[in-house]
């Protein structure tokens, strides 16, 4: 199992330079992990890669 400290986290290119209201994402073999960039000590959550793909397609349409 991969721990969240072993993951390579990144922010969206749409994130502002102020660092507010951002999420960070890390892609692993089995899941996509998501966390609050303002408080990385809070637990991240994981979404299956297929579910993440559906979410990303939905968000791109809006």
PDBQT receptor file of N, H, CA, C and O in Angstrom, charges set to zero:
ATOM      1  N   UNK A   1       0.841  -1.185   0.000  1.00  0.00    +0.000 N 
ATOM      2  CA  UNK A   1       0.000   0.000   0.000  1.00  0.00    +0.000 C 
ATOM      3  C   UNK A   1       0.886   1.249   0.000  1.00  0.00    +0.000 C 
ATOM      4  O   UNK A   1       1.876   1.302   0.730  1.00  0.00    +0.000 OA
ATOM      5  N   UNK A   2       0.546   2.233  -0.798  1.00  0.00    +0.000 N 
ATOM      6  H   UNK A   2      -0.258   2.189  -1.391  1.00  0.00    +0.000 HD
ATOM      7  CA  UNK A   2       1.290   3.478  -0.877  1.00  0.00    +0.000 C 
ATOM      8  C   UNK A   2       0.774   4.451   0.175  1.00  0.00    +0.000 C 
ATOM      9  O   UNK A   2      -0.434   4.643   0.307  1.00  0.00    +0.000 OA
ATOM     10  N   UNK A   3       1.688   5.066   0.924  1.00  0.00    +0.000 N 
ATOM     11  H   UNK A   3       2.670   4.910   0.816  1.00  0.00    +0.000 HD
ATOM     12  CA  UNK A   3       1.258   6.086   1.883  1.00  0.00    +0.000 C 
ATOM     13  C   UNK A   3       1.213   7.431   1.185  1.00  0.00    +0.000 C 
ATOM     14  O   UNK A   3       1.855   7.623   0.152  1.00  0.00    +0.000 OA
ATOM     15  N   UNK A   4       0.459   8.360   1.743  1.00  0.00    +0.000 N 
ATOM     16  H   UNK A   4      -0.063   8.204   2.582  1.00  0.00    +0.000 HD
ATOM     17  CA  UNK A   4       0.319   9.673   1.100  1.00  0.00    +0.000 C 
ATOM     18  C   UNK A   4       1.620  10.456   1.104  1.00  0.00    +0.000 C 
ATOM     19  O   UNK A   4       1.771  11.379   0.305  1.00  0.00    +0.000 OA
ATOM     20  N   UNK A   5       2.565  10.121   1.976  1.00  0.00    +0.000 N 
ATOM     21  H   UNK A   5       2.442   9.370   2.625  1.00  0.00    +0.000 HD
ATOM     22  CA  UNK A   5       3.857  10.829   1.969  1.00  0.00    +0.000 C 
ATOM     23  C   UNK A   5       4.756  10.337   0.847  1.00  0.00    +0.000 C 
ATOM     24  O   UNK A   5       5.707  11.025   0.477  1.00  0.00    +0.000 OA
ATOM     25  N   UNK A   6       4.476   9.159   0.298  1.00  0.00    +0.000 N 
ATOM     26  H   UNK A   6       3.703   8.600   0.599  1.00  0.00    +0.000 HD
ATOM     27  CA  UNK A   6       5.276   8.611  -0.795  1.00  0.00    +0.000 C 
ATOM     28  C   UNK A   6       4.779   9.061  -2.166  1.00  0.00    +0.000 C 
ATOM     29  O   UNK A   6       5.430   8.780  -3.173  1.00  0.00    +0.000 OA
ATOM     30  N   UNK A   7       3.672   9.734  -2.225  1.00  0.00    +0.000 N 
ATOM     31  H   UNK A   7       3.144   9.962  -1.407  1.00  0.00    +0.000 HD
ATOM     32  CA  UNK A   7       3.070  10.136  -3.489  1.00  0.00    +0.000 C 
ATOM     33  C   UNK A   7       3.654  11.446  -4.004  1.00  0.00    +0.000 C 
ATOM     34  O   UNK A   7       4.128  12.276  -3.228  1.00  0.00    +0.000 OA
ATOM     35  N   UNK A   8       3.615  11.619  -5.312  1.00  0.00    +0.000 N 
ATOM     36  H   UNK A   8       3.231  10.944  -5.943  1.00  0.00    +0.000 HD
ATOM     37  CA  UNK A   8       4.047  12.871  -5.948  1.00  0.00    +0.000 C 
ATOM     38  C   UNK A   8       2.810  13.741  -6.148  1.00  0.00    +0.000 C 
ATOM     39  O   UNK A   8       2.033  13.516  -7.076  1.00  0.00    +0.000 OA
ATOM     40  N   UNK A   9       2.628  14.731  -5.281  1.00  0.00    +0.000 N 
ATOM     41  H   UNK A   9       3.259  14.913  -4.527  1.00  0.00    +0.000 HD
ATOM     42  CA  UNK A   9       1.449  15.596  -5.305  1.00  0.00    +0.000 C 
ATOM     43  C   UNK A   9       1.661  16.764  -6.269  1.00  0.00    +0.000 C 
ATOM     44  O   UNK A   9       2.777  17.265  -6.410  1.00  0.00    +0.000 OA
ATOM     45  N   UNK A  10       0.588  17.190  -6.928  1.00  0.00    +0.000 N 
ATOM     46  H   UNK A  10      -0.318  16.783  -6.814  1.00  0.00    +0.000 HD
ATOM     47  CA  UNK A  10       0.662  18.381  -7.778  1.00  0.00    +0.000 C 
ATOM     48  C   UNK A  10      -0.654  19.134  -7.716  1.00  0.00    +0.000 C 
ATOM     49  O   UNK A  10      -1.708  18.567  -7.429  1.00  0.00    +0.000 OA
ATOM     50  N   UNK A  11      -0.561  20.436  -7.996  1.00  0.00    +0.000 N 
ATOM     51  H   UNK A  11       0.296  20.896  -8.230  1.00  0.00    +0.000 HD
ATOM     52  CA  UNK A  11      -1.747  21.295  -8.053  1.00  0.00    +0.000 C 
ATOM     53  C   UNK A  11      -2.123  21.516  -9.511  1.00  0.00    +0.000 C 
ATOM     54  O   UNK A  11      -1.283  21.416 -10.406  1.00  0.00    +0.000 OA
ATOM     55  N   UNK A  12      -3.372  21.812  -9.730  1.00  0.00    +0.000 N 
ATOM     56  H   UNK A  12      -4.054  21.893  -9.003  1.00  0.00    +0.000 HD
ATOM     57  CA  UNK A  12      -3.856  22.130 -11.061  1.00  0.00    +0.000 C 
ATOM     58  C   UNK A  12      -3.183  23.403 -11.578  1.00  0.00    +0.000 C 
ATOM     59  O   UNK A  12      -2.852  24.303 -10.807  1.00  0.00    +0.000 OA
ATOM     60  N   UNK A  13      -2.991  23.458 -12.868  1.00  0.00    +0.000 N 
ATOM     61  H   UNK A  13      -3.260  22.726 -13.495  1.00  0.00    +0.000 HD
ATOM     62  CA  UNK A  13      -2.445  24.677 -13.475  1.00  0.00    +0.000 C 
ATOM     63  C   UNK A  13      -3.442  25.830 -13.362  1.00  0.00    +0.000 C 
ATOM     64  O   UNK A  13      -3.081  26.985 -13.584  1.00  0.00    +0.000 OA
ATOM     65  N   UNK A  14      -4.694  25.522 -13.017  1.00  0.00    +0.000 N 
ATOM     66  H   UNK A  14      -4.987  24.583 -12.836  1.00  0.00    +0.000 HD
ATOM     67  CA  UNK A  14      -5.707  26.547 -12.812  1.00  0.00    +0.000 C 
ATOM     68  C   UNK A  14      -5.674  27.134 -11.410  1.00  0.00    +0.000 C 
ATOM     69  O   UNK A  14      -6.389  28.096 -11.129  1.00  0.00    +0.000 OA
ATOM     70  N   UNK A  15      -4.859  26.572 -10.525  1.00  0.00    +0.000 N 
ATOM     71  H   UNK A  15      -4.279  25.790 -10.753  1.00  0.00    +0.000 HD
ATOM     72  CA  UNK A  15      -4.768  27.082  -9.158  1.00  0.00    +0.000 C 
ATOM     73  C   UNK A  15      -4.137  28.468  -9.174  1.00  0.00    +0.000 C 
ATOM     74  O   UNK A  15      -3.194  28.726  -9.921  1.00  0.00    +0.000 OA
ATOM     75  N   UNK A  16      -4.659  29.336  -8.356  1.00  0.00    +0.000 N 
ATOM     76  H   UNK A  16      -5.425  29.127  -7.748  1.00  0.00    +0.000 HD
ATOM     77  CA  UNK A  16      -4.114  30.689  -8.274  1.00  0.00    +0.000 C 
ATOM     78  C   UNK A  16      -2.784  30.717  -7.549  1.00  0.00    +0.000 C 
ATOM     79  O   UNK A  16      -2.439  29.768  -6.844  1.00  0.00    +0.000 OA
ATOM     80  N   UNK A  17      -2.043  31.783  -7.714  1.00  0.00    +0.000 N 
ATOM     81  H   UNK A  17      -2.324  32.553  -8.287  1.00  0.00    +0.000 HD
ATOM     82  CA  UNK A  17      -0.744  31.920  -7.066  1.00  0.00    +0.000 C 
ATOM     83  C   UNK A  17      -0.880  32.211  -5.573  1.00  0.00    +0.000 C 
ATOM     84  O   UNK A  17       0.099  32.104  -4.834  1.00  0.00    +0.000 OA
ATOM     85  N   UNK A  18      -2.079  32.577  -5.119  1.00  0.00    +0.000 N 
ATOM     86  H   UNK A  18      -2.874  32.664  -5.720  1.00  0.00    +0.000 HD
ATOM     87  CA  UNK A  18      -2.298  32.877  -3.709  1.00  0.00    +0.000 C 
ATOM     88  C   UNK A  18      -2.341  31.618  -2.850  1.00  0.00    +0.000 C 
ATOM     89  O   UNK A  18      -2.169  31.699  -1.633  1.00  0.00    +0.000 OA
ATOM     90  N   UNK A  19      -2.565  30.471  -3.454  1.00  0.00    +0.000 N 
ATOM     91  H   UNK A  19      -2.705  30.406  -4.442  1.00  0.00    +0.000 HD
ATOM     92  CA  UNK A  19      -2.591  29.203  -2.730  1.00  0.00    +0.000 C 
ATOM     93  C   UNK A  19      -3.884  28.920  -1.995  1.00  0.00    +0.000 C 
ATOM     94  O   UNK A  19      -3.952  27.977  -1.208  1.00  0.00    +0.000 OA
ATOM     95  N   UNK A  20      -4.912  29.719  -2.235  1.00  0.00    +0.000 N 
ATOM     96  H   UNK A  20      -4.858  30.486  -2.874  1.00  0.00    +0.000 HD
ATOM     97  CA  UNK A  20      -6.181  29.487  -1.542  1.00  0.00    +0.000 C 
ATOM     98  C   UNK A  20      -7.105  28.615  -2.386  1.00  0.00    +0.000 C 
ATOM     99  O   UNK A  20      -7.031  28.614  -3.614  1.00  0.00    +0.000 OA
ATOM    100  N   UNK A  21      -7.960  27.887  -1.717  1.00  0.00    +0.000 N 
ATOM    101  H   UNK A  21      -8.020  27.888  -0.719  1.00  0.00    +0.000 HD
ATOM    102  CA  UNK A  21      -8.985  27.066  -2.370  1.00  0.00    +0.000 C 
ATOM    103  C   UNK A  21      -8.415  26.104  -3.404  1.00  0.00    +0.000 C 
ATOM    104  O   UNK A  21      -8.966  25.964  -4.495  1.00  0.00    +0.000 OA
ATOM    105  N   UNK A  22      -7.334  25.456  -3.070  1.00  0.00    +0.000 N 
ATOM    106  H   UNK A  22      -6.887  25.570  -2.183  1.00  0.00    +0.000 HD
ATOM    107  CA  UNK A  22      -6.717  24.523  -4.007  1.00  0.00    +0.000 C 
ATOM    108  C   UNK A  22      -6.742  23.108  -3.458  1.00  0.00    +0.000 C 
ATOM    109  O   UNK A  22      -6.748  22.883  -2.247  1.00  0.00    +0.000 OA
ATOM    110  N   UNK A  23      -6.755  22.187  -4.363  1.00  0.00    +0.000 N 
ATOM    111  H   UNK A  23      -6.749  22.370  -5.347  1.00  0.00    +0.000 HD
ATOM    112  CA  UNK A  23      -6.568  20.797  -3.998  1.00  0.00    +0.000 C 
ATOM    113  C   UNK A  23      -5.297  20.306  -4.684  1.00  0.00    +0.000 C 
ATOM    114  O   UNK A  23      -4.871  20.846  -5.705  1.00  0.00    +0.000 OA
ATOM    115  N   UNK A  24      -4.712  19.282  -4.103  1.00  0.00    +0.000 N 
ATOM    116  H   UNK A  24      -5.059  18.844  -3.274  1.00  0.00    +0.000 HD
ATOM    117  CA  UNK A  24      -3.568  18.628  -4.713  1.00  0.00    +0.000 C 
ATOM    118  C   UNK A  24      -3.993  17.211  -5.063  1.00  0.00    +0.000 C 
ATOM    119  O   UNK A  24      -4.823  16.610  -4.382  1.00  0.00    +0.000 OA
ATOM    120  N   UNK A  25      -3.417  16.694  -6.123  1.00  0.00    +0.000 N 
ATOM    121  H   UNK A  25      -2.743  17.183  -6.676  1.00  0.00    +0.000 HD
ATOM    122  CA  UNK A  25      -3.763  15.377  -6.625  1.00  0.00    +0.000 C 
ATOM    123  C   UNK A  25      -2.480  14.570  -6.800  1.00  0.00    +0.000 C 
ATOM    124  O   UNK A  25      -1.445  15.108  -7.192  1.00  0.00    +0.000 OA
ATOM    125  N   UNK A  26      -2.559  13.298  -6.510  1.00  0.00    +0.000 N 
ATOM    126  H   UNK A  26      -3.401  12.861  -6.192  1.00  0.00    +0.000 HD
ATOM    127  CA  UNK A  26      -1.449  12.373  -6.750  1.00  0.00    +0.000 C 
ATOM    128  C   UNK A  26      -2.022  11.117  -7.397  1.00  0.00    +0.000 C 
ATOM    129  O   UNK A  26      -2.972  10.524  -6.886  1.00  0.00    +0.000 OA
ATOM    130  N   UNK A  27      -1.443  10.722  -8.511  1.00  0.00    +0.000 N 
ATOM    131  H   UNK A  27      -0.671  11.203  -8.926  1.00  0.00    +0.000 HD
ATOM    132  CA  UNK A  27      -1.929   9.554  -9.239  1.00  0.00    +0.000 C 
ATOM    133  C   UNK A  27      -1.070   8.349  -8.860  1.00  0.00    +0.000 C 
ATOM    134  O   UNK A  27       0.153   8.376  -8.993  1.00  0.00    +0.000 OA
ATOM    135  N   UNK A  28      -1.721   7.313  -8.394  1.00  0.00    +0.000 N 
ATOM    136  H   UNK A  28      -2.715   7.291  -8.286  1.00  0.00    +0.000 HD
ATOM    137  CA  UNK A  28      -1.052   6.058  -8.062  1.00  0.00    +0.000 C 
ATOM    138  C   UNK A  28      -1.592   4.963  -8.981  1.00  0.00    +0.000 C 
ATOM    139  O   UNK A  28      -2.499   5.205  -9.776  1.00  0.00    +0.000 OA
ATOM    140  N   UNK A  29      -1.041   3.783  -8.869  1.00  0.00    +0.000 N 
ATOM    141  H   UNK A  29      -0.304   3.587  -8.222  1.00  0.00    +0.000 HD
ATOM    142  CA  UNK A  29      -1.430   2.687  -9.755  1.00  0.00    +0.000 C 
ATOM    143  C   UNK A  29      -2.909   2.338  -9.652  1.00  0.00    +0.000 C 
ATOM    144  O   UNK A  29      -3.562   2.116 -10.671  1.00  0.00    +0.000 OA
ATOM    145  N   UNK A  30      -3.441   2.287  -8.447  1.00  0.00    +0.000 N 
ATOM    146  H   UNK A  30      -2.911   2.468  -7.619  1.00  0.00    +0.000 HD
ATOM    147  CA  UNK A  30      -4.813   1.853  -8.245  1.00  0.00    +0.000 C 
ATOM    148  C   UNK A  30      -5.813   2.978  -8.019  1.00  0.00    +0.000 C 
ATOM    149  O   UNK A  30      -7.018   2.753  -8.131  1.00  0.00    +0.000 OA
ATOM    150  N   UNK A  31      -5.343   4.192  -7.700  1.00  0.00    +0.000 N 
ATOM    151  H   UNK A  31      -4.364   4.374  -7.608  1.00  0.00    +0.000 HD
ATOM    152  CA  UNK A  31      -6.269   5.255  -7.309  1.00  0.00    +0.000 C 
ATOM    153  C   UNK A  31      -5.655   6.627  -7.551  1.00  0.00    +0.000 C 
ATOM    154  O   UNK A  31      -4.449   6.771  -7.753  1.00  0.00    +0.000 OA
ATOM    155  N   UNK A  32      -6.521   7.620  -7.523  1.00  0.00    +0.000 N 
ATOM    156  H   UNK A  32      -7.500   7.503  -7.358  1.00  0.00    +0.000 HD
ATOM    157  CA  UNK A  32      -6.102   9.023  -7.541  1.00  0.00    +0.000 C 
ATOM    158  C   UNK A  32      -6.392   9.569  -6.147  1.00  0.00    +0.000 C 
ATOM    159  O   UNK A  32      -7.510   9.453  -5.644  1.00  0.00    +0.000 OA
ATOM    160  N   UNK A  33      -5.382  10.161  -5.532  1.00  0.00    +0.000 N 
ATOM    161  H   UNK A  33      -4.474  10.255  -5.940  1.00  0.00    +0.000 HD
ATOM    162  CA  UNK A  33      -5.499  10.685  -4.172  1.00  0.00    +0.000 C 
ATOM    163  C   UNK A  33      -5.696  12.190  -4.249  1.00  0.00    +0.000 C 
ATOM    164  O   UNK A  33      -5.089  12.857  -5.086  1.00  0.00    +0.000 OA
ATOM    165  N   UNK A  34      -6.540  12.723  -3.383  1.00  0.00    +0.000 N 
ATOM    166  H   UNK A  34      -7.034  12.180  -2.703  1.00  0.00    +0.000 HD
ATOM    167  CA  UNK A  34      -6.873  14.140  -3.385  1.00  0.00    +0.000 C 
ATOM    168  C   UNK A  34      -6.749  14.665  -1.952  1.00  0.00    +0.000 C 
ATOM    169  O   UNK A  34      -7.187  14.016  -1.002  1.00  0.00    +0.000 OA
ATOM    170  N   UNK A  35      -6.142  15.855  -1.812  1.00  0.00    +0.000 N 
ATOM    171  H   UNK A  35      -5.786  16.382  -2.583  1.00  0.00    +0.000 HD
ATOM    172  CA  UNK A  35      -6.032  16.459  -0.480  1.00  0.00    +0.000 C 
ATOM    173  C   UNK A  35      -6.136  17.973  -0.587  1.00  0.00    +0.000 C 
ATOM    174  O   UNK A  35      -5.983  18.548  -1.665  1.00  0.00    +0.000 OA
ATOM    175  N   UNK A  36      -6.399  18.602   0.541  1.00  0.00    +0.000 N 
ATOM    176  H   UNK A  36      -6.524  18.135   1.416  1.00  0.00    +0.000 HD
ATOM    177  CA  UNK A  36      -6.490  20.050   0.665  1.00  0.00    +0.000 C 
ATOM    178  C   UNK A  36      -5.077  20.611   0.721  1.00  0.00    +0.000 C 
ATOM    179  O   UNK A  36      -4.309  20.252   1.614  1.00  0.00    +0.000 OA
ATOM    180  N   UNK A  37      -4.720  21.480  -0.211  1.00  0.00    +0.000 N 
ATOM    181  H   UNK A  37      -5.344  21.771  -0.937  1.00  0.00    +0.000 HD
ATOM    182  CA  UNK A  37      -3.356  22.008  -0.252  1.00  0.00    +0.000 C 
ATOM    183  C   UNK A  37      -3.054  22.965   0.897  1.00  0.00    +0.000 C 
ATOM    184  O   UNK A  37      -1.888  23.208   1.210  1.00  0.00    +0.000 OA
ATOM    185  N   UNK A  38      -4.090  23.507   1.525  1.00  0.00    +0.000 N 
ATOM    186  H   UNK A  38      -5.036  23.309   1.271  1.00  0.00    +0.000 HD
ATOM    187  CA  UNK A  38      -3.876  24.445   2.631  1.00  0.00    +0.000 C 
ATOM    188  C   UNK A  38      -3.608  23.726   3.949  1.00  0.00    +0.000 C 
ATOM    189  O   UNK A  38      -3.059  24.319   4.877  1.00  0.00    +0.000 OA
ATOM    190  N   UNK A  39      -3.988  22.460   4.037  1.00  0.00    +0.000 N 
ATOM    191  H   UNK A  39      -4.434  21.978   3.282  1.00  0.00    +0.000 HD
ATOM    192  CA  UNK A  39      -3.813  21.709   5.278  1.00  0.00    +0.000 C 
ATOM    193  C   UNK A  39      -3.503  20.257   4.935  1.00  0.00    +0.000 C 
ATOM    194  O   UNK A  39      -4.373  19.390   5.022  1.00  0.00    +0.000 OA
ATOM    195  N   UNK A  40      -2.263  20.002   4.547  1.00  0.00    +0.000 N 
ATOM    196  H   UNK A  40      -1.556  20.707   4.477  1.00  0.00    +0.000 HD
ATOM    197  CA  UNK A  40      -1.882  18.657   4.107  1.00  0.00    +0.000 C 
ATOM    198  C   UNK A  40      -1.820  17.656   5.263  1.00  0.00    +0.000 C 
ATOM    199  O   UNK A  40      -1.637  16.460   5.033  1.00  0.00    +0.000 OA
ATOM    200  N   UNK A  41      -1.972  18.131   6.500  1.00  0.00    +0.000 N 
ATOM    201  H   UNK A  41      -2.121  19.102   6.687  1.00  0.00    +0.000 HD
ATOM    202  CA  UNK A  41      -2.006  17.205   7.630  1.00  0.00    +0.000 C 
ATOM    203  C   UNK A  41      -3.366  16.506   7.744  1.00  0.00    +0.000 C 
ATOM    204  O   UNK A  41      -3.482  15.470   8.398  1.00  0.00    +0.000 OA
ATOM    205  N   UNK A  42      -4.377  17.071   7.113  1.00  0.00    +0.000 N 
ATOM    206  H   UNK A  42      -4.282  17.913   6.581  1.00  0.00    +0.000 HD
ATOM    207  CA  UNK A  42      -5.701  16.427   7.111  1.00  0.00    +0.000 C 
ATOM    208  C   UNK A  42      -5.654  15.205   6.203  1.00  0.00    +0.000 C 
ATOM    209  O   UNK A  42      -4.857  15.159   5.266  1.00  0.00    +0.000 OA
ATOM    210  N   UNK A  43      -6.490  14.229   6.469  1.00  0.00    +0.000 N 
ATOM    211  H   UNK A  43      -7.138  14.266   7.230  1.00  0.00    +0.000 HD
ATOM    212  CA  UNK A  43      -6.472  13.016   5.644  1.00  0.00    +0.000 C 
ATOM    213  C   UNK A  43      -6.848  13.301   4.195  1.00  0.00    +0.000 C 
ATOM    214  O   UNK A  43      -7.744  14.096   3.911  1.00  0.00    +0.000 OA
ATOM    215  N   UNK A  44      -6.149  12.639   3.294  1.00  0.00    +0.000 N 
ATOM    216  H   UNK A  44      -5.421  11.993   3.524  1.00  0.00    +0.000 HD
ATOM    217  CA  UNK A  44      -6.502  12.683   1.878  1.00  0.00    +0.000 C 
ATOM    218  C   UNK A  44      -7.562  11.617   1.631  1.00  0.00    +0.000 C 
ATOM    219  O   UNK A  44      -7.773  10.742   2.471  1.00  0.00    +0.000 OA
ATOM    220  N   UNK A  45      -8.222  11.687   0.496  1.00  0.00    +0.000 N 
ATOM    221  H   UNK A  45      -8.051  12.397  -0.186  1.00  0.00    +0.000 HD
ATOM    222  CA  UNK A  45      -9.119  10.598   0.128  1.00  0.00    +0.000 C 
ATOM    223  C   UNK A  45      -8.693  10.073  -1.230  1.00  0.00    +0.000 C 
ATOM    224  O   UNK A  45      -8.035  10.767  -2.004  1.00  0.00    +0.000 OA
ATOM    225  N   UNK A  46      -9.071   8.856  -1.501  1.00  0.00    +0.000 N 
ATOM    226  H   UNK A  46      -9.606   8.292  -0.872  1.00  0.00    +0.000 HD
ATOM    227  CA  UNK A  46      -8.688   8.212  -2.756  1.00  0.00    +0.000 C 
ATOM    228  C   UNK A  46      -9.933   7.848  -3.542  1.00  0.00    +0.000 C 
ATOM    229  O   UNK A  46     -10.961   7.468  -2.981  1.00  0.00    +0.000 OA
ATOM    230  N   UNK A  47      -9.814   7.971  -4.846  1.00  0.00    +0.000 N 
ATOM    231  H   UNK A  47      -8.979   8.279  -5.302  1.00  0.00    +0.000 HD
ATOM    232  CA  UNK A  47     -10.885   7.645  -5.781  1.00  0.00    +0.000 C 
ATOM    233  C   UNK A  47     -10.291   6.684  -6.810  1.00  0.00    +0.000 C 
ATOM    234  O   UNK A  47      -9.158   6.874  -7.254  1.00  0.00    +0.000 OA
ATOM    235  N   UNK A  48     -11.032   5.675  -7.183  1.00  0.00    +0.000 N 
ATOM    236  H   UNK A  48     -11.952   5.520  -6.822  1.00  0.00    +0.000 HD
ATOM    237  CA  UNK A  48     -10.553   4.784  -8.236  1.00  0.00    +0.000 C 
ATOM    238  C   UNK A  48     -10.270   5.569  -9.509  1.00  0.00    +0.000 C 
ATOM    239  O   UNK A  48     -10.900   6.593  -9.773  1.00  0.00    +0.000 OA
ATOM    240  N   UNK A  49      -9.330   5.085 -10.285  1.00  0.00    +0.000 N 
ATOM    241  H   UNK A  49      -8.818   4.253 -10.070  1.00  0.00    +0.000 HD
ATOM    242  CA  UNK A  49      -8.935   5.821 -11.498  1.00  0.00    +0.000 C 
ATOM    243  C   UNK A  49     -10.096   5.992 -12.468  1.00  0.00    +0.000 C 
ATOM    244  O   UNK A  49     -10.212   7.031 -13.118  1.00  0.00    +0.000 OA
ATOM    245  N   UNK A  50     -10.958   4.982 -12.573  1.00  0.00    +0.000 N 
ATOM    246  H   UNK A  50     -10.864   4.138 -12.045  1.00  0.00    +0.000 HD
ATOM    247  CA  UNK A  50     -12.113   5.096 -13.463  1.00  0.00    +0.000 C 
ATOM    248  C   UNK A  50     -13.070   6.171 -12.960  1.00  0.00    +0.000 C 
ATOM    249  O   UNK A  50     -13.575   6.969 -13.750  1.00  0.00    +0.000 OA
ATOM    250  N   UNK A  51     -13.321   6.199 -11.668  1.00  0.00    +0.000 N 
ATOM    251  H   UNK A  51     -12.911   5.551 -11.027  1.00  0.00    +0.000 HD
ATOM    252  CA  UNK A  51     -14.185   7.224 -11.077  1.00  0.00    +0.000 C 
ATOM    253  C   UNK A  51     -13.609   8.615 -11.249  1.00  0.00    +0.000 C 
ATOM    254  O   UNK A  51     -14.339   9.570 -11.516  1.00  0.00    +0.000 OA
ATOM    255  N   UNK A  52     -12.292   8.727 -11.096  1.00  0.00    +0.000 N 
ATOM    256  H   UNK A  52     -11.699   7.951 -10.880  1.00  0.00    +0.000 HD
ATOM    257  CA  UNK A  52     -11.636  10.026 -11.280  1.00  0.00    +0.000 C 
ATOM    258  C   UNK A  52     -11.786  10.491 -12.726  1.00  0.00    +0.000 C 
ATOM    259  O   UNK A  52     -12.019  11.672 -12.982  1.00  0.00    +0.000 OA
ATOM    260  N   UNK A  53     -11.653   9.568 -13.662  1.00  0.00    +0.000 N 
ATOM    261  H   UNK A  53     -11.464   8.608 -13.455  1.00  0.00    +0.000 HD
ATOM    262  CA  UNK A  53     -11.818   9.910 -15.070  1.00  0.00    +0.000 C 
ATOM    263  C   UNK A  53     -13.213  10.437 -15.363  1.00  0.00    +0.000 C 
ATOM    264  O   UNK A  53     -13.372  11.415 -16.094  1.00  0.00    +0.000 OA
ATOM    265  N   UNK A  54     -14.240   9.782 -14.785  1.00  0.00    +0.000 N 
ATOM    266  H   UNK A  54     -14.111   8.988 -14.191  1.00  0.00    +0.000 HD
ATOM    267  CA  UNK A  54     -15.621  10.261 -14.965  1.00  0.00    +0.000 C 
ATOM    268  C   UNK A  54     -15.790  11.652 -14.370  1.00  0.00    +0.000 C 
ATOM    269  O   UNK A  54     -16.413  12.521 -14.980  1.00  0.00    +0.000 OA
ATOM    270  N   UNK A  55     -15.229  11.866 -13.167  1.00  0.00    +0.000 N 
ATOM    271  H   UNK A  55     -14.723  11.160 -12.671  1.00  0.00    +0.000 HD
ATOM    272  CA  UNK A  55     -15.317  13.182 -12.536  1.00  0.00    +0.000 C 
ATOM    273  C   UNK A  55     -14.624  14.246 -13.397  1.00  0.00    +0.000 C 
ATOM    274  O   UNK A  55     -15.176  15.326 -13.609  1.00  0.00    +0.000 OA
ATOM    275  N   UNK A  56     -13.438  13.950 -13.885  1.00  0.00    +0.000 N 
ATOM    276  H   UNK A  56     -12.989  13.073 -13.713  1.00  0.00    +0.000 HD
ATOM    277  CA  UNK A  56     -12.695  14.935 -14.685  1.00  0.00    +0.000 C 
ATOM    278  C   UNK A  56     -13.443  15.282 -15.970  1.00  0.00    +0.000 C 
ATOM    279  O   UNK A  56     -13.489  16.446 -16.369  1.00  0.00    +0.000 OA
ATOM    280  N   UNK A  57     -14.028  14.276 -16.616  1.00  0.00    +0.000 N 
ATOM    281  H   UNK A  57     -13.991  13.331 -16.291  1.00  0.00    +0.000 HD
ATOM    282  CA  UNK A  57     -14.816  14.561 -17.835  1.00  0.00    +0.000 C 
ATOM    283  C   UNK A  57     -16.018  15.433 -17.513  1.00  0.00    +0.000 C 
ATOM    284  O   UNK A  57     -16.327  16.372 -18.247  1.00  0.00    +0.000 OA
ATOM    285  N   UNK A  58     -16.705  15.116 -16.395  1.00  0.00    +0.000 N 
ATOM    286  H   UNK A  58     -16.454  14.353 -15.799  1.00  0.00    +0.000 HD
ATOM    287  CA  UNK A  58     -17.855  15.912 -15.974  1.00  0.00    +0.000 C 
ATOM    288  C   UNK A  58     -17.442  17.354 -15.686  1.00  0.00    +0.000 C 
ATOM    289  O   UNK A  58     -18.101  18.292 -16.135  1.00  0.00    +0.000 OA
ATOM    290  N   UNK A  59     -16.357  17.530 -14.941  1.00  0.00    +0.000 N 
ATOM    291  H   UNK A  59     -15.822  16.768 -14.576  1.00  0.00    +0.000 HD
ATOM    292  CA  UNK A  59     -15.895  18.882 -14.579  1.00  0.00    +0.000 C 
ATOM    293  C   UNK A  59     -15.481  19.676 -15.810  1.00  0.00    +0.000 C 
ATOM    294  O   UNK A  59     -15.678  20.890 -15.857  1.00  0.00    +0.000 OA
ATOM    295  N   UNK A  60     -14.912  19.008 -16.806  1.00  0.00    +0.000 N 
ATOM    296  H   UNK A  60     -14.752  18.021 -16.768  1.00  0.00    +0.000 HD
ATOM    297  CA  UNK A  60     -14.472  19.697 -18.025  1.00  0.00    +0.000 C 
ATOM    298  C   UNK A  60     -15.663  20.226 -18.821  1.00  0.00    +0.000 C 
ATOM    299  O   UNK A  60     -15.537  21.206 -19.556  1.00  0.00    +0.000 OA
ATOM    300  N   UNK A  61     -16.811  19.582 -18.674  1.00  0.00    +0.000 N 
ATOM    301  H   UNK A  61     -16.913  18.786 -18.077  1.00  0.00    +0.000 HD
ATOM    302  CA  UNK A  61     -18.015  20.025 -19.383  1.00  0.00    +0.000 C 
ATOM    303  C   UNK A  61     -18.654  21.250 -18.758  1.00  0.00    +0.000 C 
ATOM    304  O   UNK A  61     -19.383  21.981 -19.429  1.00  0.00    +0.000 OA
ATOM    305  N   UNK A  62     -18.390  21.482 -17.485  1.00  0.00    +0.000 N 
ATOM    306  H   UNK A  62     -17.798  20.888 -16.940  1.00  0.00    +0.000 HD
ATOM    307  CA  UNK A  62     -19.069  22.571 -16.753  1.00  0.00    +0.000 C 
ATOM    308  C   UNK A  62     -18.364  23.879 -16.891  1.00  0.00    +0.000 C 
ATOM    309  O   UNK A  62     -18.811  24.883 -16.336  1.00  0.00    +0.000 OA
TER     310      UNK A  62
